[in-house]
């Protein structure tokens, strides 16, 4: 049994191996390879021997064939014939296709699957409307309704669907399939009570003359991550409560011009510390273990990996109410996307009350157990085994009817 995985994710080639910025490490392929013998991957690619903070994605039985010319935007249409030719080649040789959405390459794959009558599975990890509308330029915003309805069509007609949320994406992108699961795509290792106790002890350390450490994770050049909202709220916090000393740590790759302009605009030169990219896993966890508060004021998400990771380290979290985040965080710790005033209010409430932070730590740690890798991988593997079994039945039926 062979399958094709399609997405817009950028993989980096170093020598003869392929790497991911973090979203698709080696273990991400386990759920598929438990049921298929060979997995092909068509996505975007880059060659950069000096790129830091990457995790290895290459492994046996996974073959990468990447689109190095497609950088984004109009490139999807400028190189559409090349994209479709590559997709057609693989779709004709596999038993089914896995389309991770939102994805422009994935939409092209859907059209070819319909033409070639090949079953396709949708992995719904985000919202096409939100990711397009919040991208930035006016011309890109105009594409939001088109991409939204395209994605609705793909999900509706899918052979099977997995959602990363419990309710939000299901309501926005319903399906006719009867093979459906809810399982976050976040990889959280087994978590120990010692992690929670250690973080609570960190929160309770002496408050005499100490500096509150606040953190955020995201590509520093992506405007919809809400860096502007965070810094405006922190600027107001600095003005209203000059006695409350804090440092704001920013983790993520990308060009830093946008972030530097915000730091200057909101007079946070002394408070902001740009950490840069950290490797997924131990480096991210070590960073989160040293925070009093993690904030996630994003304007577009599916179910954010960094929020679940922060929760798994028993870190207090303030976030926007976008997409699936309300499934993770209590309403009173959420703000409407872009509402810096509510974020400021939450910052004051949380940072001036240690017991509140300890309570958040306990609640977040408990909720994060729903996203432990071993539990979710079992659900995903069963899901793909059901798909494989159904595809085999269809093929056997086609043979017997010839």
Secondary structure as the mmCIF struct_conf table of DSSP 4:
data_model
#
loop_
_struct_conf.conf_type_id
_struct_conf.id
_struct_conf.beg_label_comp_id
_struct_conf.beg_label_asym_id
_struct_conf.beg_label_seq_id
_struct_conf.end_label_comp_id
_struct_conf.end_label_asym_id
_struct_conf.end_label_seq_id
STRN STRN1 UNK A 2 UNK A 14
TURN_TY1_P TURN_TY1_P1 UNK A 15 UNK A 16
STRN STRN2 UNK A 17 UNK A 20
BEND BEND1 UNK A 21 UNK A 22
TURN_TY1_P TURN_TY1_P2 UNK A 23 UNK A 24
HELX_RH_3T_P HELX_RH_3T_P1 UNK A 26 UNK A 29
HELX_RH_AL_P HELX_RH_AL_P1 UNK A 30 UNK A 33
TURN_TY1_P TURN_TY1_P3 UNK A 34 UNK A 35
BEND BEND2 UNK A 37 UNK A 37
STRN STRN3 UNK A 38 UNK A 47
TURN_TY1_P TURN_TY1_P4 UNK A 49 UNK A 50
BEND BEND3 UNK A 53 UNK A 53
STRN STRN4 UNK A 55 UNK A 56
TURN_TY1_P TURN_TY1_P5 UNK A 60 UNK A 61
STRN STRN5 UNK A 62 UNK A 64
STRN STRN6 UNK A 67 UNK A 67
BEND BEND4 UNK A 68 UNK A 69
BEND BEND5 UNK A 72 UNK A 72
TURN_TY1_P TURN_TY1_P6 UNK A 73 UNK A 74
HELX_RH_AL_P HELX_RH_AL_P2 UNK A 75 UNK A 78
TURN_TY1_P TURN_TY1_P7 UNK A 79 UNK A 79
HELX_RH_AL_P HELX_RH_AL_P3 UNK A 80 UNK A 91
TURN_TY1_P TURN_TY1_P8 UNK A 92 UNK A 93
BEND BEND6 UNK A 94 UNK A 95
STRN STRN7 UNK A 96 UNK A 101
BEND BEND7 UNK A 102 UNK A 102
HELX_RH_AL_P HELX_RH_AL_P4 UNK A 104 UNK A 116
TURN_TY1_P TURN_TY1_P9 UNK A 117 UNK A 117
STRN STRN8 UNK A 119 UNK A 124
BEND BEND8 UNK A 126 UNK A 126
HELX_RH_AL_P HELX_RH_AL_P5 UNK A 128 UNK A 133
TURN_TY1_P TURN_TY1_P10 UNK A 134 UNK A 134
BEND BEND9 UNK A 135 UNK A 136
HELX_RH_AL_P HELX_RH_AL_P6 UNK A 138 UNK A 141
TURN_TY1_P TURN_TY1_P11 UNK A 142 UNK A 143
HELX_RH_AL_P HELX_RH_AL_P7 UNK A 144 UNK A 156
TURN_TY1_P TURN_TY1_P12 UNK A 157 UNK A 157
BEND BEND10 UNK A 159 UNK A 159
STRN STRN9 UNK A 160 UNK A 163
BEND BEND11 UNK A 164 UNK A 167
HELX_RH_AL_P HELX_RH_AL_P8 UNK A 168 UNK A 172
BEND BEND12 UNK A 173 UNK A 173
BEND BEND13 UNK A 176 UNK A 176
BEND BEND14 UNK A 178 UNK A 178
STRN STRN10 UNK A 180 UNK A 182
STRN STRN11 UNK A 188 UNK A 188
HELX_RH_AL_P HELX_RH_AL_P9 UNK A 193 UNK A 203
TURN_TY1_P TURN_TY1_P13 UNK A 204 UNK A 204
BEND BEND15 UNK A 205 UNK A 205
TURN_TY1_P TURN_TY1_P14 UNK A 208 UNK A 209
STRN STRN12 UNK A 212 UNK A 217
BEND BEND16 UNK A 218 UNK A 218
TURN_TY1_P TURN_TY1_P15 UNK A 220 UNK A 221
HELX_RH_3T_P HELX_RH_3T_P2 UNK A 223 UNK A 225
HELX_RH_AL_P HELX_RH_AL_P10 UNK A 227 UNK A 240
TURN_TY1_P TURN_TY1_P16 UNK A 242 UNK A 243
BEND BEND17 UNK A 244 UNK A 244
STRN STRN13 UNK A 246 UNK A 251
BEND BEND18 UNK A 254 UNK A 254
HELX_RH_AL_P HELX_RH_AL_P11 UNK A 257 UNK A 265
TURN_TY1_P TURN_TY1_P17 UNK A 266 UNK A 267
TURN_TY1_P TURN_TY1_P18 UNK A 269 UNK A 271
STRN STRN14 UNK A 272 UNK A 276
TURN_TY1_P TURN_TY1_P19 UNK A 280 UNK A 281
HELX_RH_AL_P HELX_RH_AL_P12 UNK A 282 UNK A 289
TURN_TY1_P TURN_TY1_P20 UNK A 290 UNK A 290
BEND BEND19 UNK A 292 UNK A 292
STRN STRN15 UNK A 293 UNK A 296
BEND BEND20 UNK A 299 UNK A 300
BEND BEND21 UNK A 302 UNK A 303
HELX_RH_AL_P HELX_RH_AL_P13 UNK A 305 UNK A 312
TURN_TY1_P TURN_TY1_P21 UNK A 313 UNK A 314
STRN STRN16 UNK A 317 UNK A 320
HELX_RH_3T_P HELX_RH_3T_P3 UNK A 323 UNK A 327
TURN_TY1_P TURN_TY1_P22 UNK A 328 UNK A 328
BEND BEND22 UNK A 329 UNK A 329
HELX_RH_3T_P HELX_RH_3T_P4 UNK A 331 UNK A 333
STRN STRN17 UNK A 334 UNK A 335
TURN_TY1_P TURN_TY1_P23 UNK A 337 UNK A 338
HELX_RH_AL_P HELX_RH_AL_P14 UNK A 340 UNK A 351
TURN_TY1_P TURN_TY1_P24 UNK A 352 UNK A 352
HELX_RH_AL_P HELX_RH_AL_P15 UNK A 354 UNK A 368
HELX_RH_3T_P HELX_RH_3T_P5 UNK A 369 UNK A 371
STRN STRN18 UNK A 372 UNK A 372
HELX_RH_AL_P HELX_RH_AL_P16 UNK A 373 UNK A 400
TURN_TY1_P TURN_TY1_P25 UNK A 401 UNK A 401
#
